[in-house]
């Protein structure tokens, strides 16, 4: 691939996705970390991109939090996934949710439910569900991140470890047939891994764009899940791995 074409590909990916990690860019382009870093240098020197903490973005997108940008990625797919999962949750159920765009949309789909017990590290989810329909909402403590208003770290993990719930739901950064469920942030992966241990149903939610995507940090094996909810049939290798692990795959309809 000619260098100028790869530069265009990088800029197109950033335009479509907002902020991307170096690992994610390498996976999307099918090249090594070092190749991506080398390609990014002239773009950064020419101020076409901005580099920050292992990730890159377009300068025009820095005024908006990455979480807010991700809410606009595949919105119909995420709403369909949220509807599919919400239909399996009953009034009075207990549910634990990590922070993520799909789990935030799920919280909105749950506004029609009553008397839920909700445990989360997301201020957005807590705010959505705390004041409606006799719900009880518990929020993990700690410093809230500026981009997504969520708490991570040992305090948040210790807090959620006190609860056992019927539904434990995590959002997903990447899904790999060989590696399982992956993310791009160590603390987020650690929190999600602990969250899954607290539920009778252990559920991952992801739209189809995350399949066979590269991730930096492993969250869990497929065998740590009971369900995966998505908007399209996974590729054969992932579907085979899910079936071998005994995971029920729920496919949401977009219609």
N, C-alpha and C positions, 0 to 999 in steps of 0.2 A: 504494500500500500504506500502510495506517495505521501510524503510528509504533509503537503498542503491539503490533501484530501482528508487525512486523519485530523488535522486541525479543524476542518469544516465539520467533520463528524463529532468532534468534541463539543464544538459550539452548538451544534444542533441538539445534542443530548442535553446540554445544560439549558437550552431554551425550552425543551420539552419537560425537563424534570426538576429544574431549579438547582439546588445544591446537590452535588454528588461526591461521594467519597472517592479517594484514589483507587481503592479496591473495586468499587463498583464500576468506575470508568474502565479499569483494566479488564474486568469481566465483560462489559458491554462491547468493548473493542476487540476482545480476544488477543490481548497482548500482555506483556509482563508489566509489573509495577514500575520497573526502571524505564521501560519504553514510554509509559504514560508520563512519568516525571520529566523525562527528556522533552517530550512533546509539549508539556505545559510551560516550560521555561520561556520560550519566545512569546507565547500568548500572554503570560504574566508580565513580561518585559514591555510588551506593547499595550498593556492595560486592557486587554480584551477579556481577561478573567481576573478574579480575585482569589488568592489562595488563603486558606484558613484552617488550621488544626486538622490536617489530613484530608481536607475536602476542598472543592473549588466551586465557584459560582460566577454568574455574570454580574458585572457591577450594577446593572439596572435592577437586579432582583434582591439586593441586599437590604432594602428598606422594609421588606416583608419577611416575617418569620418563616423558616423552612416548613414548620408544621402547617401553617396556613396555606402555603403553596401546595403541599402534598394533599390537602383536602380536595383540591381541584383535579387531582390525578385520578382518572377512571371513576368519576363520581357515581355513574349509573351502576357500574359493577359493584362498588362498595355498598350502595344502597340495597341492591338485590341480595348481597351476602348478608347484610344486617337483617333484612326482612326474613330471609330463610332461617337464620339462627333465632331471631326473636320469636318466631312461631313455635319453637321447641321449648320456650321458657314460659312458665306458668305464674300466675299471680301468687305471691307469697314465697317464691323461690329465692334462694341466696345465690349471688353471682359475684365473682371477682374479675375485674377488668384491668389490664395494663393500659398504658397510654399508647395511642396510635390513631390514625385517621379512621380506620374501619371500626375500631372499638368506640370512638367518639360518635360515629354515625349510628352504631348499634345502640348507644345510650339514647339517642333521639328516637329510635324505633321502639324503645321500651317505655316511652312516655305514656302509652296506653295501658301499661300494666299497673297493678296495684300491690302495695304492701311488699315490695321487693326489699331484700337486704343486700346492699351493694358495698363492696370493698374495692377501693381503687387508689392509685397513686396519681391520678389525673385530676387537676382542678376543674378542667372542662367537663369531664364526666360527672364529677361530684356536684358541680353547679347545675348541670342539666337535670339530674335525678333527685336532688336533695329536697326540693320544695314541692314535690307533686305526689299525690295519690298515696299518702301514708307510708312512703318509702323510708327506710332507715339507711343512711349512707355514712360509711366510715372511710376517712381518707388518711392514707399513710403520710407521715410527717417527714420533715427534712427540708433542705433548701430547694425551692422550686426553680426549675430551669426557665430561662427567659424565653426560649423558642417555643416550648410546648406546655409550660405551666405544670410540669410533673416533678414528683420527688423520687429520688433514687438513693442508693447507698445503703449502708448497714442499718440505719434507723428505719427506713422504709421496709426493708426486708424483714427485720425483726418484728415489725408491726403486723405485716400480713401473715407471718408464721403463727400468729395466735388464733387464726380463723380456719375453719373447715367449711367449704361451701359445696353446693350442688354443681354449679357451673363455673369453671375456671377458664377464662378466655384470654388468649394472647394474640396480638397482632404480629405479623411476620415480615421480616425484611427480605428474606430469600429462602427458596426451597430447592434442595439438591437431592437427587436420588441417592448419591453416595454419602452425603454428610447430614442429611436431615433438615432441621429448621435452623436458620442462620439469621444473624443481625449484623449491624455495622458499629454498634456501640457496646463496649464491655459492660457498663453498668446496666444498660437496658436489657441486655441478654441475661445478666445475672438475676435481675428482678423477675423477668419472664420465666426463667428456669425454676425459681422458687415458687412463683405463683401457680405453676402447673401442678406442683405437689400438693396443693391445698384443695383440689377439686375432685369430686366423684367423676364428673365429665371433664375431660381435659381437652380443650378445644383451641385450635389455631384457625384464624381467619386470614384469608389472603386472596387478592385478585390474581388473575392468570398471569399478569406481567412478572410476578415473582418466581415463576417456575424456571428452574435451571439458571437462576441468577447467581452470581458470585456474592458471597457474604464473608465478612471478616471474622466474626465470632460465632461459634456454635452455641445454640440455645439448648437443643435437645435432639434426641433420636426420634424417629417416627413412633417407636414403641412407647414413648412417653406420652403419646396422645391417644385419646379415644376417638376424636373426630377432627376432620379438617373440612372447613366450609369455604367454598370458592365459587367462581362464576363460570368456570369452564372445565371440561374434563382434563385432568393433568396429563402430561406426556406419558407415553407407555412405561418408560423406566421409573418415573415417579409413582405412577399408579400401581405398578407391580410392587414397588417397595412399600407403599402404604398398605396394600392388601396383605403382604407377607407379615407386616407388623400388626395386623388386626385393626387398622384404623378405618372407621366409617367415613367415607367421603360424601359430603352433601353438596350437590351442584345446584346453585341458585339460578333461577330463570330470570332473564333480563326483561321479559315481557309481563 
